[in-house]
Amino acid sequence: MPTDSVRNESSAGEDPSRIWTSLASREEVLSMEQFRVDCEWTNSHYREFQEQYPRRWVAVYQGQIVATSKRDQASLIRILRRQGLPLEHVVIRYVHAKGEGRTQILLRAA
């Protein structure tokens, strides 16, 4: 078991982002960053979604709407699976019609 002095030496002054990237592969870090960007893109385009996709579940992947479903989230996930998309990287959100309550739902598909 490492002593406190050894533990402190190994982590003293290390940049937290450097530690994080050492724990995750480059691909994982890029994937998480793309998911974050897709979440922001989804939020910033919500009003447009309300015009084009009211009362629908919308799936966003790499800055594009890749599928929608009027039925439910499970139906949307089936569509995404048929398309062969990596579900854990797709942003899924329900879009309310204008004037309806806006409950923010951001989910990872997997």
C-alpha positions, 0 to 999 in steps of 0.5 A: 500500500503506498504511503501518503508521501508516495501518493502525493508525489505521484499526483502533485501538480498533475493537470486533471485533464491529463489524468483523465486522458490517461485513463481513457483512450483517445477515441473515447475522449473524442467520442465524449467530446462529440457527444457534448458538442451534439448536446449543445447543438441539440439545445441550440436548435430546439426552437427549430426542432419545435417547428419541424419535429413537434411531439417527436423523439429526435436522435442527433449524431455528429451534428445531424438529425439521424432519426425521429419517431412520433411513437416513443423512445423505444421505436427511435432506438430500434430505428437507430439500431437498424441504421447501425449507429453507436447508440451510446454516442447518440443524443436522444431528446423529446421535442415538445410542440410550441406552447407545451412545457419544455422539460429537458430530456437528454439521454444516451441511447445505450 
